[in-house]
Amino acid sequence: MSHHVTLVSRVDCHACERARAEVERICGELGVPWDEQDVDADRELRAEYGDRVPVILVDGREHGYWEVEEDRLRAALA
């Protein structure tokens, strides 16, 4: 099964920068595609996730927020 990770973040967010680096590294190692969406560029994203960024979505479903739990993310992508 192929997975996809989305990082919901915002500009000038240090926690988002750390999460981006971790998601990029983990997904790169596992060959899993990922993308990033700016929470402030979309009204619906901002309403849903605006107070919890960074948020990690796996296959469109919320997987976690505020920090990347590496072991848990790897397990979800296995």
Residue pairs with C-beta under 8 A, 6 or more apart in sequence:
2 32
3 32
3 58
3 59
3 76
3 77
4 32
4 33
4 34
4 35
4 58
4 59
4 60
5 23
5 27
5 32
5 33
5 34
5 35
5 56
5 57
5 58
5 63
5 73
5 77
6 34
6 35
6 36
6 37
6 56
6 57
6 60
7 16
7 19
7 20
7 23
7 34
7 35
7 36
7 37
7 54
7 55
7 56
7 57
8 36
8 37
8 39
8 45
8 49
8 53
8 54
8 55
8 56
8 57
9 16
9 19
9 20
9 36
9 37
9 38
9 39
9 53
9 54
9 55
10 16
10 38
10 39
10 40
10 53
11 38
11 40
13 53
13 54
15 53
15 54
15 66
15 67
16 53
16 54
18 67
18 68
19 54
19 56
19 67
19 68
20 36
20 54
22 68
22 70
23 34
23 56
23 68
23 73
24 34
26 32
26 68
26 70
26 73
26 74
26 77
27 33
27 34
27 77
30 74
30 77
32 77
37 45
38 45
39 45
39 46
39 49
39 50
39 53
39 55
40 46
40 50
49 55
49 65
52 65
52 66
53 65
54 65
54 66
54 67
54 68
55 62
55 64
55 65
56 62
56 63
56 64
56 65
56 68
56 73
57 63
58 73
58 76
58 77
63 72
63 73
63 76
64 72
64 73
